[in-house]
Structure formats: structure tokens, C-alpha cells
Amino acid sequence: MTDMRLYEGTKRLRAKAMTRGEYNNYRNWSAPDGEDQDVAGYLVEYEDGGKANDSRHSGYISWSPADVFERTYHAI
């Protein structure tokens, strides 16, 4: 899309290595048919990402594939 602008930002977050399947199990979700559950990735908890969506966490959580996460975030 030509009308989209490019943005770059900084987020502070916590993360733990976890496959897609481990994340689905953690969230008590059923995996969609054909979805590879062995993909390496991270459970990500955003400290400034909005309202918590899981009672075990104070911030919003999601899952990110390892290659995307490791290109974007660095441990401090």
C-alpha cells in the first residue's frame, strides 16, 4: 500500500522462549488444523501494551516467532 508510512519505535517487554505449541497450551487454546506447533518463538508480555489479557500476567501477552523477535529485541 503506497499510503502507509514507515514507523520505528521502542517497547519495553518481558519474554520467555516458548514454541507456538507451548504457547497454545499455556493459553489453553486448541491449535488450528495444519498449524506447525514446533515453531520456535517467545511468549511476550508488554509492560506498556495495554490491558492484561491473561490473569497470570499484569500486561498484555502474545506470542512472537523467534526470527521476528530476535531481529527486533535485545536483552538488557
DAKAFEN-V980075 format. One record per run of one state. SS is the DSSP state (A for helix, B for strand, O for the rest). FROM is the first residue (numbers start at 1). TO is the last residue. If there is no record, write none. Layout:
{{SS/FROM/TO} {SS/FROM/TO}}
This chain:
{{O/1/12} {B/13/17} {O/18/19} {A/20/27} {O/28/40} {B/41/46} {O/47/59} {B/60/65} {A/66/72} {O/73/76}}
